[in-house]
Amino acid sequence: MAAGLPVIPGEMLDYYLSQGYYRMQQDLFTCRFLPREGQLNTVHWLRIVLPQVQYGPKQRRLLRLNERFSVSVKPLRLTAEYEALYARYRQNLDFDTSATLEALLLDGATHTVFRTEIVEVRDQGQLIAAGILDAGADSIAGIVNFYDPDYRKHSLGRYLLLLKTEYARQQQKAYYYPGYLVHGDPKFDYKLFACQPATEVFDALNSQWLPFSWEEVKQQSAAILAEWLRE
């Protein structure tokens, strides 16, 4: 990724994230549906209100379990080490994703328009997990987490959610946008792990953020499907 080239202003990224948009390669997009196994499931964007975050026993237990690992955050520069870890991670997935980090983030572009950082987790110097985020003025967006499958018992995906939450709080951000969950597909529910009571869900039909609840997601899903059928 080349340095010194224009990036999206932090306030602009904050605005688009607040409207239910998200990064895909070098673009911002939004969607309301995700086809899964022959069904059309509704998509529900999430954000964590960082000043409201309080950890429970599960979160504190995971932080203790992994406290021997070293953690650092730095501007992202794609390296062979990151690509190798991503390749190991991808081999153990049961869903399709980009073949490389370069494809996921740049897709052939020569530079990035996002201010992108990476959270590294190392075990005695060995890179075992990494989480990529985009930084705005008042928020961060979690882009991808990947980790060594040999460390499965350490729940490194959830651990990276906590690390990004803590990093954003240290930077005095207001919001952390971890992406979306999908109604009827629990594969994405891990994004609630950091602190469900501090999580909001975007009501796309009314352009407002509401306190997260499964009942709210159910109601939004029904309304989105009803509008789609009317159209």
Protein Blocks (a to p, Z undefined) as FASTA:
>chain_A
ZZhiacddfklmmmmmmnopacehjaccddfbdceehiacddddddddfklpccdfklmm
mmmmmmmpccddddddddfklmmmmmmmmmmpcbdcdfbfklmmnnopabdfbdcddddd
deehiafbdcdddddfkbccdfbdcddfklmmnommlmmmmmmmmmmmmnopabdcebja
dehiaklmmmmmmommlpccddfknopacdddfklmmmmmmmmmmmmmmZZ
